[in-house]
Every structure is written in structure tokens, then in C-alpha cells.
Amino acid sequence: MRLILFGPPGVGKGTQAKLLSVRFNIPQISTGDLLREAVAAGTELGKKAKAIMDAGQLVSDEIMIGIIRDVLRSEKCRNGFILDGFPRTVHQAKALSDLLADLHISIDSVINMEINEHEVVQRLGKRLTCRNCGRIYNLDIDKLADPTKCPKCGGELYQREDDKPETVRKRLTVYAESTTPVKDYYQHAGLLRNVNGVGSIDQVNKDIVASLNHR
């Protein structure tokens, strides 16, 4: 199973990616994690990426595609993968298609998790992050005994600036503008599967699996 997972901030993409990873025994590939791993490992591409990031610039599509190529060719992706956070532009989508063709593999489905703005603002408004370990909690889901302290490490919990309502709305606008052409690209390719991201974690997961079974 080879999947691409789309979804705006707050839709629960990371949670669903983890569930699908366990269900299909395939790795969740987050481009952010890939970058950090490549830099930490000191690979040739990782060194190039580090120099660019240290200069405060964005890593180029070419470097990202190179890093993704390395992981898709690795043993851990032998049975498939879930690509999370890439592609974000049509240029990246086309570059990814060229890479997959070169590796003689294909995407089975592109899952687009949909949610309305009001729901996202409500969800992210209840999200807290630990200053010490970076773990993220939800006031509704995690039922914290003390909403000021991380139950894992005891660090201070706080609301990130980008989880505040006015910032969330801006993030959603940017997301819609950048990803709509990408979703159109995969719609034309017959790969896009739209799934309602509002509901319980279990229900959304069932809907995703059902959409995969009706390819």
C-alpha cells in the first residue's frame, strides 16, 4: 500500500497516519522527520540541507526529492509507505511522479481529509505543547489532571502562537491556496479520495479504510 495523506492543520492527519501505518505495516514518512534524520545522519544531502537551513532559507525541491528517493529505495519501504507533508505544490507533485516512475512504483491512493474552518479553530484552540519535550496534548482527548504541566516530563504546557485562532485562519488560507492545485492534479490522475475529517478518530479511520477498499 502506497499512500499520500493530505489534510489541513488540525484535521488529525498525524493520528490517522499512525493508525494506517500499524494497520498496513508500512512506515509513515514525514518530510520534516526525513530532513531532521538526514541532517543528523550527516548524509551528503543532509549536509546540503543543513547549510541551507542554517542560512535561514527553504530547502529546495531537488534536495527534498533526493532525500525522499533515498528513503523510498530503502528496505523499510519495501511493503509500501504513507507520505505525509509532501507534495505541497504541483511542481513537487510532478517531481514525485517522475521519481516514482524512475523507481517503478506507483501511488495507490491520495487521501484528502476534509474539515471546516470552525472545527479546526476549535480543535487547535484546545491544543497544548510541552516546552521541554515537545509533546502535544489536546484538552478534550487527553483529560489532563493539570493543564499547565506535561504528564510525561513535567515541563510547562503552553499554547503555540500558530495554534491561536487568528493565526490558524491565516494558516488555513495559505494551505487552501497552495494545495488546491495539487488536489486537482491527483483528481485528474484518478487517485484522490475525499474523506470527512470530522468525527471520532475511529470513525474517520473506518472511512479512510473504506475509501481504500473502493478504489
Phi, psi and omega in degrees: 000123179236115188234152167244133182247120178252154174168143180289168176305136176087359183281345182095024183300315181297319179297314181291324178298319179295318179296317180292325179299317179290316184299316184259001180056048178228150184283147170274123182250103177265127183297327177298315179296319180301316180299313181298319180294318181295320179294315181296323182283344179070029177293166180303313179291325178298320178295320178295317180296319181297318181298320180292315181293323179296334179274001178079020182251165179277140177292134184292158177300323182298318179291318180298316179297322178297318179293319178294321177303315182300316183286323181292335178275352184281166183297327185293342179258014184301322182265001180131189182191164171240113181269119187238116179100006180203136003275156178248347179226163178296323178301317178293321180298318179292320178296321178294319178300318178296319179297313181297321178297320180295327180270359180061040174230161183224156176280134178278315182206152172245111183269119179253108180274119185257145180201150180274161185300317182301316181297319180296315180300319179296314182296310184289336177293343180254014182261133179237145182238141179277127179294335185273303186257350177083000180295144182251136180235155174242128185300326180284316188279317189273347175047059184291134177292323178228106184288004178255351187230135179290122180291345181275313185235353179086002180290167180286134175264138180214164176265122180294150179303322183280004173257000179279146189313311184295324179287322179300317181298321177294318179299320180293323178296314179297317180301312182298317182295321184278327187263341180305314177298327180291318178296322176298321179301314181282334174296315178296331179278355179075022185253342188286132176235113180273131181229137178289120182271001179265129182141182179292159179303316181296318182293317179298319179297318178298320180294321178295313180298319179298321179294327179288328180284348181247033179292000000 
